[in-house]
């Protein structure tokens, strides 16, 4: 896919593209294609003067400028370490290794040009160019470069172009992981390991003996890494079993492939790659992966998107579910299901390749197993409404949180039993002390985390009882996708082998589209009955215990448009009535301020509530609006989100973060919520962005029109752009 910001720059065939990826620009290939650097001056002198004695009274001769005249971008000759040190000394006045609009330096630094051997100097001015200089020098230093030739084009690059380029050529690679012997000593060691003897550990499902053999062989060959390899039982995983693994936390094995080792020429295994949410993660996450795949496909990283689908299929085949993440303490917990849409998007890109139909068949079989075994089975299925809930199994205190996370909850119970917090947790987890109210609290806490919306007052202390609009929209999409795929691609008859047969289902049967069509119609009717509020023109969650609809207004209402579950009339109602309640400066806010309620010291902000906005909510709403023909609304919302992300990127040293305060025009990346903000704490350069924000950015650029892209590059706020285009009568879709 050609970038909308492709540069029409005339350059010789051997000249290095100034917008090359960092590994090319600063790597050995780029170094070989650079002109030789000669630091000397060419002086015009009269004949014979070269050997004459210097005449100190003679005015200095003019130094011949070797710089190109006109507006052509310059090339600078830059000593990396010295320039980096001076740049930070002058400009990083708050000492955080970033140059932002909050720094109070002179906002100017002089660089010498390549053509003059560094003699002629030009000003690099303003926060954006100086922060880009800091980023480029930091990257160059990482490649071991002591001196570089730096194109001016790389410093004053259109910010939209720069961020889109970094996502495609830099961020995705830095977020890519695999799990195998090359990295197991690092990724297998859990940073949350609370035990007395932390060590890398991996759990292998019984259906993957080749992986058990691989990791046990590795443990013997490399005893120094202390790798602990464990089998998982073949029988059903219970909450008690997961609790008993708390003393031995470890990774859950994911998909591997055979390959030929180039060093030995022997066949071996290696992990299939996947993209993680942010730089500090090493685990394979659930719904983050779907969102990331949208951006990966736009950026032609089909290989990674396909690989993540295969990892999902492995997880469902061997564990029965897609995990929150592949750590042992997540064995009982899933996340929002997006597999069918993800697989179909990948298939569309690989359909002409050998094995493409087999890939799609495996993914649909996996989705069917997940559907029956997780979402349409106890305890997640509500038998009264026929709708599904986030309701994972678990016993005791979730161990993966910070040690102090539940202190305020546990303290009254510990005092009641005359114990310290640590003593009470041990007794409670072992079930020697029974506290039903605490059981209920942790049931809902786990459900909040399974929903992916951790945390929110929408879900707090009630999550496991809710048939949510988001989950049931996703399952409706599963039903529709499976029906269509069986009909269109598999002759209306899909054989189900034993490995993709959910518990309680008869293996070696056939699935047909008619059954799945009926399921989707049944779910849509239940959603209309229990979740749709005609008066307010939006969907709400349904409390299956209280048997009443909740009143929390959530942006997840638009998921029904993404999935196609809403009728055209319902979609129109949401656009007219609901959309104005969620649309703010930076796009869609997660929930309304009214629904969140008053916050303060005793009731702090929750990160999935007002005033925060998240990339998944934007992506799904844009797609839903486009699906029903609301192009202008989709473009407007995408513009607002892209502007906010771009402006923060421009003003704050290239920052791209997990979530944003979408009501905050100046510094939306500064978030006052319980988990802070991932992606903002970096030194010199942001190396990864954040997975689903990266995806939302490149996806959003495919939605906005040409005029909008130009205005975004000029950092034009939506209100200004809209006013100017209305005055000019510009219409471009």
C-alpha positions in Angstrom: 0.0 0.0 0.0 1.5 3.3 -1.1 1.8 5.9 1.7 -0.4 9.0 1.1 2.7 10.9 2.1 5.1 9.4 -0.4 7.7 12.0 -1.3 8.4 13.0 -4.8 12.1 13.7 -4.3 14.5 13.4 -7.2 17.6 11.6 -6.2 20.3 9.6 -7.9 19.9 5.8 -7.9 22.7 5.4 -5.4 21.7 8.1 -3.0 20.3 7.2 0.3 16.6 8.0 0.8 16.4 10.5 3.7 13.3 8.8 5.0 14.9 5.3 5.1 14.2 3.1 8.1 16.6 3.6 10.9 18.4 0.2 10.4 19.1 1.3 6.8 19.8 5.0 7.5 22.2 4.4 10.3 23.2 0.8 9.6 26.1 -0.5 7.5 24.1 -0.4 4.2 23.3 3.3 4.6 26.9 4.0 5.7 28.2 2.4 2.5 26.0 4.6 0.3 27.0 7.8 2.0 29.4 10.2 0.3 32.9 10.1 1.8 33.3 12.7 4.5 36.2 15.1 4.0 36.5 17.9 6.4 38.5 20.6 4.6 38.1 24.1 3.2 38.5 25.1 -0.4 40.0 28.6 -0.4 40.2 30.9 -3.4 43.7 32.3 -3.5 45.8 34.2 -6.1 48.4 32.2 -8.1 51.5 31.6 -6.2 50.0 32.6 -2.9 49.9 29.0 -1.7 53.7 29.0 -1.0 53.9 32.6 0.1 54.4 33.8 3.6 51.2 34.6 5.3 50.3 38.3 5.3 48.5 39.0 8.5 47.4 42.4 7.2 45.7 40.9 4.3 41.9 40.3 4.9 41.0 36.6 5.0 40.2 35.2 1.6 36.6 34.1 1.0 35.8 30.6 2.0 34.1 28.9 -1.0 30.7 27.6 0.0 30.1 24.1 -1.1 26.5 24.2 0.1 23.7 24.0 -2.4 21.8 27.3 -2.9 18.1 27.5 -2.8 15.5 25.6 -0.8 16.8 22.1 -1.3 17.1 20.3 2.1 20.6 20.4 3.6 22.7 17.6 4.8 24.5 18.1 8.1 27.7 16.6 9.4 27.1 15.7 13.0 29.4 14.3 15.7 26.9 12.2 17.6 28.1 12.1 21.2 29.2 15.8 21.5 26.1 17.1 19.8 23.8 15.0 21.9 25.5 16.1 25.1 25.3 19.8 24.1 21.7 19.5 22.9 20.6 18.0 26.2 22.6 20.6 28.2 21.0 23.5 26.4 17.4 22.3 25.8 16.4 19.6 28.3 15.9 22.0 31.1 13.7 19.6 33.2 16.3 16.8 32.9 13.9 14.0 31.6 15.9 13.2 28.5 13.2 14.6 26.3 12.8 18.0 24.6 9.2 19.2 24.8 7.2 22.4 24.9 7.6 22.4 28.7 11.4 22.8 28.4 12.7 26.4 28.6 15.9 26.2 26.6 16.8 28.7 23.8 15.2 26.3 21.3 18.0 26.7 18.8 21.2 24.7 18.0 23.6 25.2 15.1 24.7 22.3 12.9 27.5 22.3 10.3 26.7 21.2 6.8 28.2 18.2 5.0 29.1 20.1 1.9 31.3 22.6 3.8 32.9 19.9 6.0 31.0 21.3 9.0 32.3 24.9 8.5 29.0 26.5 7.4 26.4 26.3 10.2 22.7 26.7 10.1 20.2 27.0 12.9 17.9 24.1 14.0 15.0 25.9 15.6 11.9 25.0 17.6 10.8 22.2 19.8 9.8 19.8 17.0 13.1 20.0 15.0 15.2 19.8 18.2 13.3 16.9 19.6 13.6 15.1 16.2 17.4 15.8 16.4 17.5 14.3 19.9 15.6 11.2 18.6 17.8 10.8 15.6 21.0 11.1 17.6 19.8 8.7 20.2 18.9 6.1 17.5 22.3 6.7 15.8 24.1 6.2 19.1 22.3 2.9 19.4 23.8 1.8 16.1 27.2 2.7 17.4 27.7 5.7 15.2 30.1 8.4 16.2 29.5 10.7 13.3 26.6 10.9 11.0 25.3 12.6 7.9 21.9 13.8 8.8 19.3 15.0 6.3 17.5 18.2 7.2 14.4 16.5 5.8 14.5 14.1 8.7 14.3 16.9 11.2 11.5 19.0 9.6 9.5 16.1 8.3 5.7 16.5 8.1 4.7 15.2 11.6 2.0 13.0 10.1 4.4 11.5 7.7 7.1 11.0 10.4 4.8 9.2 12.8 3.3 7.0 10.1 6.8 6.2 8.9 8.1 5.4 12.4 5.1 3.1 13.0 5.8 1.2 9.8 9.6 1.0 9.9 10.5 1.2 13.5 7.7 0.7 16.1 6.3 -2.7 14.8 9.7 -4.3 14.8 10.5 -3.1 18.3 7.2 -4.6 19.5 7.8 -8.0 17.9 8.5 -10.9 20.1 8.8 -14.7 19.9 9.1 -17.4 22.5 11.9 -20.0 22.0 15.4 -20.8 23.2 16.9 -17.6 21.8 15.1 -15.5 24.4 13.6 -17.8 27.0 15.9 -16.8 29.8 14.5 -13.3 29.5 10.9 -13.7 28.5 10.4 -16.8 30.7 11.3 -14.8 33.8 8.2 -13.0 35.0 8.8 -9.4 36.2 5.9 -9.9 38.5 7.4 -13.1 40.0 6.8 -12.7 43.7 8.4 -16.0 44.8 11.7 -16.3 46.8 13.4 -18.0 43.8 12.4 -16.3 40.5 13.5 -18.3 37.5 12.4 -18.8 33.9 9.6 -21.3 33.7 7.4 -22.6 30.8 4.2 -24.7 30.9 3.6 -27.0 27.9 0.2 -28.4 27.0 0.0 -32.2 26.7 -0.9 -31.9 23.0 2.5 -30.4 22.2 5.1 -33.1 23.0 7.5 -31.7 20.5 7.7 -28.5 22.5 8.2 -30.4 25.7 11.1 -32.2 24.1 12.5 -28.9 22.7 12.4 -27.1 26.0 13.7 -30.0 28.2 16.6 -30.4 25.7 17.3 -26.7 26.0 17.3 -26.8 29.8 19.9 -29.6 29.7 22.1 -27.8 27.2 22.0 -24.6 29.1 21.8 -25.3 32.8 22.9 -21.8 33.6 19.6 -20.3 32.7 17.8 -22.6 35.2 14.8 -23.2 32.9 12.0 -25.1 34.6 9.8 -27.0 32.1 6.4 -28.2 33.3 3.7 -30.3 31.7 0.1 -29.0 32.1 -2.5 -31.7 32.9 -4.7 -32.9 30.1 -7.9 -32.6 32.2 -9.9 -29.5 32.7 -8.1 -26.5 34.3 -9.8 -25.4 37.5 -9.6 -22.3 39.6 -7.9 -24.3 42.3 -5.3 -25.6 39.9 -4.5 -22.1 38.7 -4.2 -20.9 42.4 -1.8 -23.8 43.1 0.5 -22.5 40.4 1.0 -19.2 42.2 4.2 -20.6 43.8 5.5 -21.4 40.3 4.5 -18.7 37.9 5.6 -19.1 34.3 4.9 -18.7 30.6 2.3 -20.7 28.7 3.8 -22.2 25.5 2.4 -20.8 22.3 2.9 -21.8 18.6 6.2 -22.8 17.1 7.3 -23.8 13.6 9.9 -26.0 12.2 12.8 -24.5 10.4 16.4 -25.3 9.3 19.0 -23.9 11.6 21.4 -22.0 9.3 24.4 -22.7 11.6 23.9 -26.5 12.0 21.8 -27.3 8.9 19.5 -29.3 11.3 15.8 -29.1 11.7 14.6 -27.4 14.9 11.8 -25.4 16.3 11.4 -21.6 16.7 8.6 -19.5 18.1 6.0 -17.9 15.8 6.4 -14.1 16.2 3.7 -11.8 17.7 3.4 -8.1 18.5 3.1 -7.0 22.1 1.1 -4.0 23.4 4.1 -2.0 24.7 7.8 -2.1 25.1 7.9 -3.6 28.6 5.7 -6.6 27.6 6.9 -10.0 26.5 3.6 -11.9 26.6 1.1 -12.6 23.8 -2.0 -10.6 24.6 -5.6 -11.1 23.5 -7.6 -8.2 22.1 -4.5 -6.0 21.7 -3.4 -8.4 19.0 -6.6 -7.9 17.0 -6.3 -4.1 17.0 -2.6 -4.3 16.2 -3.3 -6.6 13.2 -5.4 -3.9 11.6 -2.4 -1.6 11.5 0.0 -4.5 10.5 -2.1 -5.3 7.5 -2.2 -1.7 6.4 1.6 -1.5 6.7 1.9 -4.7 4.7 3.1 -6.8 7.7 0.8 -9.6 6.7 3.4 -12.1 8.0 3.0 -10.9 11.6 -0.8 -10.7 11.4 -1.0 -14.2 10.1 1.4 -15.4 12.7 -0.7 -14.0 15.5 -3.8 -15.8 14.1 -1.9 -19.0 14.2 -0.9 -18.3 17.8 -4.5 -17.8 18.7 -5.4 -21.1 17.0 -2.7 -22.9 19.0 -4.1 -21.5 22.2 -7.6 -22.5 21.5 -6.6 -26.0 20.3 -4.5 -26.7 23.4 -5.9 -24.5 26.2 -9.5 -24.0 24.9 -9.3 -20.2 25.0 -7.5 -17.1 23.9 -5.8 -15.8 27.0 -5.7 -12.4 28.6 -1.9 -13.1 28.1 0.1 -16.3 28.1 1.1 -16.4 31.8 0.1 -19.2 34.2 -2.0 -17.0 36.3 -4.2 -16.2 33.3 -5.1 -19.9 32.6 -8.7 -19.3 33.7 -9.1 -15.9 32.0 -9.9 -15.0 28.4 -10.4 -11.6 26.6 -12.8 -10.0 24.1 -13.1 -12.4 21.1 -12.1 -11.1 17.7 -10.7 -14.1 15.9 -13.1 -14.5 13.0 -12.7 -10.9 11.8 -9.0 -11.1 12.3 -8.7 -14.3 10.3 -10.9 -13.1 7.5 -8.9 -9.9 7.1 -5.6 -11.9 6.9 -7.2 -14.4 4.5 -8.2 -11.6 2.2 -4.5 -10.6 1.9 -3.2 -14.2 1.4 -6.0 -15.9 -0.5 -3.9 -16.5 -3.6 -1.1 -18.2 -1.6 -0.9 -21.9 -1.2 -2.5 -23.1 2.0 -4.6 -20.0 2.5 -7.9 -21.9 2.6 -6.5 -24.3 5.1 -5.4 -21.3 7.2 -9.0 -20.0 7.2 -10.5 -23.4 7.9 -8.3 -23.8 11.0 -9.1 -20.3 12.3 -12.9 -20.9 11.9 -12.7 -24.2 13.6 -10.8 -22.6 16.5 -13.4 -19.9 16.8 -16.2 -22.5 16.9 -14.4 -24.3 19.7 -13.9 -21.1 21.6 -17.5 -20.1 21.1 -18.9 -23.3 22.5 -16.3 -24.0 25.1 -15.9 -20.5 26.6 -18.6 -18.1 25.7 -21.7 -20.4 25.4 -20.9 -22.5 28.4 -21.1 -22.1 32.2 -20.2 -19.9 34.0 -20.1 -17.3 31.2 -23.5 -18.1 29.6 -26.6 -16.7 31.2 -29.2 -19.4 30.6 -32.2 -17.0 31.1 -31.3 -14.4 28.5 -29.1 -16.6 26.3 -26.5 -13.8 26.4 -22.9 -14.1 27.5 -20.9 -12.5 30.3 -17.2 -12.1 31.3 -17.0 -14.5 34.1 -13.6 -16.3 34.4 -12.8 -19.0 37.0 -10.4 -18.3 39.8 -9.8 -18.8 43.5 -8.3 -16.4 46.0 -6.5 -13.1 45.4 -5.3 -12.5 41.8 -1.5 -12.8 42.2 -0.5 -10.7 39.2 -1.2 -7.3 40.6 1.2 -5.2 42.6 1.5 -6.4 46.2 -0.3 -3.4 47.6 -3.1 -3.3 45.0 -5.7 -5.0 47.2 -4.4 -3.8 50.6 -7.4 -1.5 51.3 -9.8 -4.3 50.4 -8.0 -7.0 52.5 -7.1 -5.0 55.6 -10.6 -5.1 57.3 -10.7 -8.9 56.8 -7.2 -9.4 58.1 -8.0 -7.3 61.2 -11.3 -9.2 61.7 -9.3 -12.5 61.9 -6.4 -10.9 63.9 -3.9 -11.5 61.1 -1.4 -9.6 59.1 -2.4 -9.0 55.5 0.2 -11.7 54.3 -1.2 -14.2 56.8 -4.7 -13.6 55.8 -4.0 -13.9 52.1 -2.4 -17.3 52.7 -5.3 -18.5 54.8 -7.9 -17.1 52.4 -6.2 -18.5 49.3 -6.0 -22.0 50.8 -9.8 -21.8 51.7 -9.1 -22.3 55.4 -10.9 -19.0 55.9 -14.2 -18.5 54.1 -15.3 -15.0 53.2 -18.2 -15.1 50.6 -18.2 -11.3 50.2 -14.6 -11.3 49.3 -15.2 -14.2 46.9 -17.8 -12.0 45.1 -15.4 -9.1 45.0 -12.6 -11.1 43.3 -15.1 -12.7 40.9 -16.0 -9.3 39.6 -12.4 -8.1 39.6 -11.3 -11.0 37.4 -14.3 -10.4 35.1 -13.3 -6.7 34.7 -9.8 -7.8 33.6 -11.2 -10.4 31.3 -13.3 -7.7 29.6 -10.2 -5.8 28.8 -11.7 -2.7 30.4 -9.8 -2.7 33.6 -10.8 -0.6 35.4 -14.1 1.3 35.2 -17.0 2.2 37.5 -19.2 0.7 34.8 -18.0 -2.7 35.8 -16.7 -2.4 39.3 -18.3 -5.0 41.7 -20.7 -6.1 39.1 -18.8 -7.2 36.0 -19.3 -10.9 36.2 -23.1 -10.4 36.3 -23.3 -8.2 33.2 -24.3 -9.3 29.8 -22.4 -6.5 28.1 -23.1 -4.9 24.8 -19.4 -5.3 23.8 -19.1 -9.1 24.4 -22.5 -9.9 22.8 -21.7 -7.7 19.8 -18.5 -9.7 19.3 -20.3 -13.0 19.6 -22.9 -11.9 17.1 -20.0 -11.1 14.7 -18.6 -14.6 15.3 -22.0 -16.1 14.5 -22.4 -14.1 11.3 -18.8 -14.6 10.2 -18.9 -18.4 10.8 -22.2 -18.7 8.9 -20.9 -16.8 5.9 -17.5 -18.5 5.8 -19.0 -22.0 6.0 -21.4 -21.1 3.2 -19.0 -19.2 0.9 -15.8 -21.1 1.4 -16.6 -24.6 2.6 -19.6 -25.6 0.6 -21.9 -25.2 3.5 -20.4 -28.1 5.4 -17.4 -27.8 7.7 -15.9 -31.0 9.3 -14.9 -30.6 13.0 -11.9 -32.8 14.0 -11.5 -33.8 17.7 -8.8 -31.2 18.5 -11.3 -28.4 17.7 -14.2 -30.0 19.5 -15.3 -28.2 22.6 -16.0 -30.1 25.8 -19.5 -31.7 25.7 -19.6 -31.6 21.9 -19.5 -34.7 19.7 -16.3 -34.8 17.6 -16.2 -35.5 13.9 -19.5 -33.7 13.2 -20.2 -31.1 10.5 -21.1 -27.4 11.0 -23.6 -25.8 8.6 -24.3 -22.1 7.9 -28.1 -22.4 8.7 -27.4 -23.2 12.4 -25.1 -20.2 12.8 -27.6 -18.0 11.0 -30.2 -19.0 13.6 -27.8 -18.3 16.4 -27.1 -14.8 15.2 -30.8 -14.0 14.8 -31.5 -15.3 18.3 -28.7 -13.2 19.8 -29.8 -10.1 17.9 -33.3 -10.5 19.3 -32.0 -10.9 22.8 -29.8 -7.9 22.5 -32.8 -5.9 21.3 -34.8 -7.1 24.2 -32.3 -6.8 27.0 -29.7 -4.3 25.9 -31.4 -1.7 23.6 -32.9 1.4 25.2 -35.2 3.0 22.6 -35.7 6.2 24.5 -32.0 6.9 24.8 -31.1 5.5 21.4 -28.2 3.3 22.6 -27.3 -0.1 24.0 -26.7 -0.7 27.7 -25.3 -3.7 29.7 -27.8 -6.0 31.4 -27.4 -7.2 35.0 -28.4 -10.9 34.8 -28.7 -11.2 38.6 -30.8 -8.1 39.2 -32.5 -8.7 35.9 -32.4 -5.1 34.9 -30.6 -2.9 32.4 -27.8 -0.7 33.7 -27.7 3.0 33.2 -24.0 3.5 32.5 -23.5 5.1 29.1 -20.5 3.5 27.4 -18.8 4.0 24.0 -19.1 0.2 23.7 -22.6 0.9 22.4 -21.0 1.5 19.0 -19.6 -2.1 19.0 -23.1 -3.1 17.8 -22.5 -1.0 14.7 -19.1 -2.5 14.2 -20.6 -6.1 14.3 -23.7 -5.3 12.3 -26.0 -6.2 15.1 -27.7 -2.8 15.0 -30.5 -2.3 12.5 -30.2 0.8 10.3 -32.8 2.5 12.5 -30.9 1.8 15.6 -27.7 3.0 14.0 -29.4 6.2 13.1 -30.6 6.7 16.7 -27.1 6.1 18.0 -25.6 8.7 15.6 -28.3 11.2 16.5 -28.6 10.6 20.2 -25.6 8.8 21.5 -22.8 10.1 19.4 -23.1 13.7 20.8 -22.8 12.4 24.3 -19.4 10.8 23.6 -17.8 13.1 21.1 -15.2 15.4 22.6 -12.0 17.3 21.6 -9.9 14.2 20.8 -12.6 11.8 19.5 -14.7 9.4 21.5 -14.5 9.3 25.3 -15.0 5.9 27.0 -18.0 6.9 29.0 -20.0 10.0 29.8 -19.0 12.2 32.7 -22.6 11.8 34.1 -22.3 8.0 34.2 -18.9 8.1 35.8 -20.0 10.3 38.7 -18.0 12.5 41.0 -14.4 11.6 41.6 -12.0 12.6 44.4 -9.6 11.2 47.0 -12.0 8.5 48.1 -13.3 7.8 44.5 -10.4 8.2 42.1 -10.5 8.2 38.3 -10.7 4.9 36.5 -8.8 4.6 33.3 -11.7 3.3 31.2 -14.0 6.1 32.3 -14.4 9.8 31.4 -12.2 11.7 30.5 -10.1 9.0 28.8 -10.3 7.7 25.3 -8.8 4.5 23.9 -7.7 3.4 20.5 -10.0 0.3 20.4 -13.1 2.4 21.0 -12.1 4.8 18.1 -11.3 1.9 15.7 -14.5 0.0 16.2 -16.7 3.2 16.1 -15.1 4.4 12.9 -15.6 1.0 11.3 -19.2 0.8 12.5 -20.0 4.3 11.2 -18.5 3.5 7.8 -20.5 0.2 7.7 -23.8 2.1 8.0 -22.8 4.9 5.6 -21.9 7.6 8.1 -18.7 8.6 6.3 -18.7 12.3 7.5 -19.0 11.2 11.1 -16.3 8.6 10.8 -14.0 11.1 9.1 -14.6 13.8 11.8 -14.0 11.4 14.7 -10.8 10.0 13.0 -9.6 13.5 12.4 -10.0 14.5 16.0 -8.2 11.5 17.3 -5.4 11.8 14.7 -5.0 15.5 15.5 -4.7 14.9 19.2 -2.2 12.0 18.8 -0.2 14.1 16.2 -0.1 17.2 18.4 1.2 15.3 21.4 3.8 13.6 19.2 4.8 17.0 17.8 5.0 18.9 21.1 6.3 16.1 23.4 9.3 14.5 21.8 7.5 11.9 19.6 5.4 10.4 22.4 2.7 7.8 21.6 1.0 6.3 24.6 -1.5 3.7 25.7 -4.5 6.0 26.3 -5.3 9.7 26.2 -7.3 12.3 28.1 -9.4 13.2 25.1 -10.8 16.3 26.7 -7.4 17.8 27.1 -6.0 19.9 24.2 -2.5 20.7 25.4 -1.0 17.5 26.9 -3.6 14.7 26.5 -0.9 12.0 27.1 -0.8 13.0 30.8 -3.2 10.7 32.5 -4.2 10.8 36.1 -5.5 7.2 36.6 -4.5 4.2 38.6 -2.0 2.6 36.1 -0.5 5.8 34.8 0.3 5.7 31.1 2.4 3.3 29.2 4.7 4.7 26.5 5.6 8.1 28.0 8.6 7.2 30.1 11.5 6.9 27.6 14.9 8.4 27.2 15.7 10.3 24.0 13.4 8.5 21.6 10.1 6.6 21.8 11.0 3.2 20.3 7.7 1.4 20.2 4.8 3.8 20.5 1.9 1.7 21.8 0.5 -1.2 19.8 -3.2 -0.3 19.3 -2.5 3.4 19.1 0.0 2.7 16.3 -2.7 0.7 14.6 -5.4 3.4 15.1 -3.1 6.0 13.6 -2.4 4.2 10.3 -6.0 3.0 10.1 -7.3 6.5 10.7 -5.2 7.9 7.9 -7.0 5.5 5.5 -10.3 7.1 6.6 -9.7 10.8 6.5 -9.8 12.5 3.1 -6.9 14.3 1.2 -7.7 17.8 2.6 -7.8 16.4 6.1 -4.4 14.8 5.8 -2.9 18.1 4.6 -4.5 19.9 7.5 -3.3 17.4 10.0 0.2 17.8 8.7 -0.2 21.5 9.4 -1.5 20.8 12.9 -4.9 22.4 12.2 -7.5 21.7 14.9 -10.8 20.3 13.8 -12.8 23.4 14.5 -10.5 25.5 12.4 -10.4 23.0 9.6 -14.1 22.6 9.6 -14.7 26.4 9.5 -12.3 27.0 6.7 -13.6 24.1 4.5 -17.2 25.3 5.0 -16.2 28.8 4.0 -14.4 27.5 1.0 -17.1 25.0 0.1 -14.7 22.1 0.0 -16.2 18.7 -0.3 -13.9 15.7 -0.8 -14.7 12.1 0.1 
